[in-house]
Amino acid sequence: MKMMMKTLFAALACVLFVAASPLKSGYEVGDTVADFKLKNVNGKMVSLSDYASSKGVIVIFDCNTCPYSKAYNDRILELNKNFASKGFPVVAIQPNDPAISPGDSFDEMVKLAEKKKYDFPYLFDETQSVAKTFGATNTPHVFLLKNNGGKFSVAYIGAIDDAPRDASGVSKKYVEEAIDAILGSKEVPSTKTKAIGCTIKWKNA
Amino acid sequence: MRKLLLILGFVLPASVFAQQAEIVKLKQLQDHINRQTDNIKIINFWATWCAPCIKEMPLFEKIGAERKDVEVTLVSLDLDLNPKPETVYRFIDRKKIQSKVLILDEKDPNVWINQIEKGWSGAIPATIIINGKTGQRKFVEKELHEGDLEKLIAEIL
């Protein structure tokens, strides 16, 4: 009996251990992206499926408060200006928990979008489920999506370019190069880069 | 008079700051991280604008002051966004930081991040804990809390 109990406990411990170990989460390049629906700063809901007719979408996890986000703000506006007309509009998603980062509340998002004249959606990922599904870790963090006949897949993950401090010092425009490659039916030169930035402020568990 | 002011301008800042953080390139930082020692090396990546980094900083200051077998290095990434190191100097002075501070001067994060730690997404705070004798290391990319450093150190002993 004692032996059996021991085995049972050991088995139970194994089960618990497996359940407790974190699952590998987040998209990799090539993965198909699930649809999502989030509230935009204009109060309307926006879904990925709304973009079914575009060639792709530049999804950027971004926020109001991170100095890297601020440094990239104009470059993100520029991306939308240059690539929305070519079929790759920007969709920005703010995943930070306002309880930890008050400057990232929905009201503050509305203010920033108005001040900077965002001409792309700036969505609030209130439950943080979209950021988790994507595997976003910091802001700004780009996931370039490619439309394959109605299904979006990830074509590039990472930074916007290689010079956070200074837009004039950029030598590699990762996102632009990836889009140009897709438009020219070529291989994306770098599919994954590392983007330095601020950690996403996750809700306290 | 102008000359005097000029001289004062040079002398004063150096004496006002508690320590002058060294500006380093990736190679120097790597040499520092990989240097031989019998101690435990803690390398923390931070920036003056990073709130969670500032919050956890007292933990590094405390363990560095209390344990003779722990060498703490705080690597500032401020230059990544702001070309003026004075912001970091002023911070060190104001907070009376005792740990060694290095300021990394590198441009393309996508190149240097991988050279330091492959598993690093690029978010800060991030911390590497290394057993100086065995080279065994632990990497964490999150804000640390009371007791976390001790646990991480125990994992590499």
Interface residues (C-beta under 8 A of the other chain):
Chain A: P67 Y68 A71 T137 N138 G158 A159 D162 A163 P164 R165 G169 S171 K172 Y174 T193 K194 A195 I196 G197 C198 T199 I200
Chain B: A47 W49 C50 P52 L77 L79 D80 L81 N82 P83 K107 D108 P109 N110 V111 I113 N114 W120 S121 G122 A123 I124 P125 E141 K142 E143
